Amino acid sequence: MFDEIMEKFEGSPSQQAVIRLLLERGFSVNDDGRVVSGGIEIPNTGIAREIGVDRRVVDSTTDVILEDPELRRIFQNISQVPSLMDLAPVLDLTVLSIAVDDADQEGIVATITGTLAEHEISIRQTISEDPEFTDEPRLYLVTDQDLPGEVITEIRDLEFVRKIELQ
């Protein structure tokens, strides 16, 4: 789906950058063509500054979104999920980041969360990046306790795990 969205902006890398930001941040586009998070409007100048484009690029991108029924449906229904990852150091939480070889493989989340459950480690939050929307999707697990070395080793040794990081 991500590739299909980006193809609609194939001739404009600047508009693709706008689309990428909207998807990454979970920003939607309202009926007036304004970028919003929930009901809060995000100024186009701020979006433009963030990705290094002119404000008019943001304007033209939201115009295209509203004119295309498929894009309109996507960008009027996308939303953000609050993440505990940035708060982890403040709240004394542990974040486990896992990259896998094939994000389309079935059972990845179940296997990893099952491994934590077997060791009686509760999960405060799980965020799984969609392989359709990012080149290197990751699974993030936030726990309220440190992970023992044996658990980290057990997860690292799973056949589909490419890389793990603790934050």
SULWO-V32445 format. One record per backbone hydrogen bond with DSSP energy under -1.0 kcal/mol. CO is the residue of the C=O (numbers start at 1). NH is the residue of the N-H. E is the energy in kcal/mol with one decimal. If there is no record, write none. Layout:
CO&NH&E, CO&NH&E
//
This chain:
1&5&-2.3, 2&6&-2.7, 3&7&-2.2, 6&9&-1.6, 7&10&-1.7, 9&12&-2.2, 12&16&-2.2, 13&17&-1.8, 14&18&-1.6, 15&19&-2.5, 16&20&-2.7, 17&21&-2.1, 18&22&-2.6, 19&23&-2.5, 20&24&-2.8, 21&25&-2.5, 22&26&-1.0, 22&27&-1.8, 28&36&-2.9, 30&33&-2.1, 34&30&-2.7, 35&42&-3.2, 36&28&-2.8, 37&40&-2.0, 40&37&-2.6, 43&47&-1.7, 44&48&-2.8, 45&49&-2.4, 46&50&-2.1, 47&51&-1.6, 48&52&-1.2, 48&53&-2.3, 54&57&-1.6, 55&59&-2.0, 56&60&-2.7, 57&61&-2.0, 58&62&-2.4, 59&63&-1.9, 60&64&-2.0, 61&65&-2.3, 62&66&-2.2, 63&67&-1.7, 64&68&-1.5, 68&72&-3.2, 69&73&-2.1, 70&74&-1.9, 71&75&-3.2, 72&76&-1.5, 74&77&-1.2, 75&29&-2.6, 84&88&-1.0, 87&91&-2.7, 88&93&-2.8, 94&143&-2.7, 95&167&-2.8, 96&141&-2.5, 97&165&-2.4, 98&139&-2.4, 99&162&-2.7, 99&163&-1.9, 102&105&-1.9, 107&111&-2.6, 108&112&-2.3, 109&113&-2.8, 110&114&-2.1, 111&115&-2.0, 112&116&-1.9, 113&117&-2.4, 114&118&-2.5, 116&121&-2.5, 117&120&-2.1, 125&142&-3.1, 127&140&-3.4, 130&133&-1.8, 138&129&-2.8, 139&98&-2.6, 140&127&-2.7, 141&96&-2.9, 142&124&-3.0, 142&125&-1.5, 143&94&-2.7, 148&152&-1.9, 149&153&-2.7, 150&154&-2.2, 151&155&-2.4, 152&156&-2.8, 153&157&-2.1, 155&158&-1.5, 158&161&-1.5, 160&101&-2.4, 163&99&-3.1, 165&97&-3.0
//
